[in-house]
C-alpha cells in the first residue's frame, strides 16, 4: 500500500521528535535528466518527503517562480505521463522516500482517473495534491485513488473555518497541507505566530499530520515553522535556484540541492534542546 510510506515517514519523524522537510520541485525543470538528478539527490540533501509538480499551462495558485518552472517543464516536453515516468525512475533507486504529485485537475481528467491512479501507483507515487479539485467534486478521483491505495492530500487555508475543515478532512489521508498565507505561492512569507493555532485546528479536525507551505523562503523561517508544524514545505525558493543556476550557467542540481540542505538542516535543528 503506497499510502503506508507516508504514514511510516511521519511515524519516524514523530519518534525522532522533529518536523519533516518537504521539497517541491517541478518535473522537467529545466530538463528531464536534470530534474531526475535533482530528485535523486533530494533525500541525501535532507528531504524527508518529495513533492513533484507536473507542468500545467495555467497553474492558478502559483506565483511567478512556479509559473516559470511549469513553463520550463512544458518546454522540456514533460507531460503527465512523462512525470509518472520520472517518478518511476526515481523510485527504482529509492524505496522509502514518500513521493507526492502536485498539480491541477485538467491533465488528470484528460488522462482518465482510473488510468492515472493505476499508473501513479505503479510508478511508486504515494499521494496526490490536486490544487483545484474541491472536496465537493472530488469523489470520482478519490474513488480511483482509493482503489489504487494512493492518498489524496487536501489543502486547508487561513479562511477554512471549523465546518469547512470537517469537509476537507473527509477522505483525506497521509497528511493535510496547510496553506499558511492567503494568495499564491512564493509571494508572502509565513508567520509562525499565526500558523501555530491554525495547525492545531487542522490537526484536531483531521487527526492527521499537518505540513505547512506557501511562504517558506529562508532557513530561519523554516525553523520557526518546524517548531509548530509536523512538516515544512518549500517550493518557490527551490525553483528560483533552478532559474538562478541557468542564468549563471552553473550546475542546476548542485545549486538546488545546496539550498535544500540549508533548509532541511534548519528544520532538523529547530527543536534541538526543547523539553517535552
KAKA-V194446 format. One record per backbone hydrogen bond with DSSP energy under -0.5 kcal/mol. NH is the residue of the N-H (numbers start at 1). CO is the residue of the C=O. If there is no record, write none. Layout:
nh:NH co:CO
nh:NH co:CO
//
This chain:
nh:3 co:149
nh:4 co:1
nh:5 co:2
nh:6 co:2
nh:6 co:3
nh:7 co:3
nh:8 co:4
nh:9 co:5
nh:10 co:6
nh:11 co:7
nh:12 co:8
nh:13 co:9
nh:14 co:10
nh:15 co:11
nh:16 co:12
nh:17 co:13
nh:17 co:14
nh:18 co:13
nh:20 co:230
nh:22 co:20
nh:22 co:232
nh:23 co:21
nh:23 co:49
nh:24 co:22
nh:24 co:234
nh:25 co:51
nh:27 co:53
nh:29 co:26
nh:30 co:28
nh:35 co:31
nh:36 co:32
nh:37 co:33
nh:38 co:34
nh:39 co:35
nh:40 co:36
nh:41 co:37
nh:42 co:38
nh:42 co:39
nh:43 co:39
nh:45 co:41
nh:46 co:42
nh:46 co:43
nh:47 co:42
nh:48 co:21
nh:49 co:21
nh:50 co:98
nh:51 co:23
nh:52 co:50
nh:52 co:100
nh:53 co:25
nh:53 co:51
nh:54 co:102
nh:55 co:53
nh:59 co:56
nh:60 co:58
nh:62 co:59
nh:67 co:63
nh:68 co:64
nh:69 co:65
nh:70 co:66
nh:71 co:67
nh:72 co:68
nh:73 co:69
nh:74 co:70
nh:75 co:71
nh:76 co:72
nh:77 co:74
nh:78 co:73
nh:79 co:77
nh:83 co:79
nh:84 co:80
nh:85 co:81
nh:86 co:82
nh:87 co:83
nh:88 co:84
nh:89 co:85
nh:90 co:86
nh:91 co:87
nh:92 co:88
nh:93 co:90
nh:94 co:91
nh:98 co:48
nh:100 co:50
nh:101 co:127
nh:102 co:52
nh:103 co:129
nh:108 co:104
nh:108 co:105
nh:109 co:105
nh:110 co:106
nh:111 co:107
nh:112 co:108
nh:116 co:112
nh:117 co:113
nh:118 co:114
nh:119 co:115
nh:120 co:116
nh:121 co:117
nh:122 co:118
nh:123 co:119
nh:124 co:121
nh:125 co:120
nh:126 co:99
nh:127 co:99
nh:128 co:151
nh:129 co:101
nh:130 co:128
nh:131 co:103
nh:131 co:129
nh:133 co:130
nh:134 co:132
nh:137 co:134
nh:138 co:135
nh:142 co:138
nh:143 co:139
nh:144 co:140
nh:145 co:141
nh:146 co:142
nh:147 co:143
nh:148 co:144
nh:149 co:145
nh:149 co:146
nh:150 co:145
nh:151 co:126
nh:153 co:128
nh:153 co:151
nh:154 co:152
nh:156 co:177
nh:158 co:179
nh:160 co:157
nh:161 co:159
nh:165 co:161
nh:166 co:162
nh:167 co:163
nh:168 co:164
nh:169 co:165
nh:170 co:166
nh:170 co:167
nh:172 co:169
nh:173 co:152
nh:175 co:173
nh:176 co:209
nh:177 co:154
nh:178 co:176
nh:178 co:211
nh:179 co:156
nh:179 co:177
nh:180 co:178
nh:180 co:213
nh:185 co:61
nh:187 co:184
nh:188 co:184
nh:190 co:215
nh:194 co:191
nh:195 co:191
nh:196 co:192
nh:197 co:193
nh:198 co:194
nh:199 co:195
nh:200 co:196
nh:201 co:197
nh:202 co:198
nh:203 co:199
nh:204 co:200
nh:205 co:201
nh:206 co:202
nh:207 co:203
nh:209 co:174
nh:211 co:176
nh:212 co:231
nh:213 co:178
nh:217 co:215
nh:222 co:218
nh:223 co:219
nh:224 co:220
nh:225 co:221
nh:226 co:222
nh:227 co:223
nh:227 co:224
nh:228 co:225
nh:229 co:225
nh:230 co:210
nh:231 co:210
nh:232 co:20
nh:233 co:212
nh:234 co:22
nh:238 co:235
nh:239 co:235
nh:240 co:236
nh:241 co:237
nh:242 co:238
nh:243 co:239
nh:244 co:240
nh:245 co:241
nh:246 co:242
nh:247 co:243
nh:248 co:244
nh:249 co:245
nh:249 co:246
nh:250 co:245
nh:255 co:251
nh:256 co:252
nh:257 co:253
nh:258 co:254
nh:259 co:255
nh:260 co:256
nh:261 co:257
nh:262 co:258
nh:263 co:259
nh:264 co:260
nh:265 co:261
nh:266 co:262
nh:267 co:263
nh:268 co:264
nh:269 co:265
nh:270 co:267
nh:272 co:269
nh:274 co:271
//
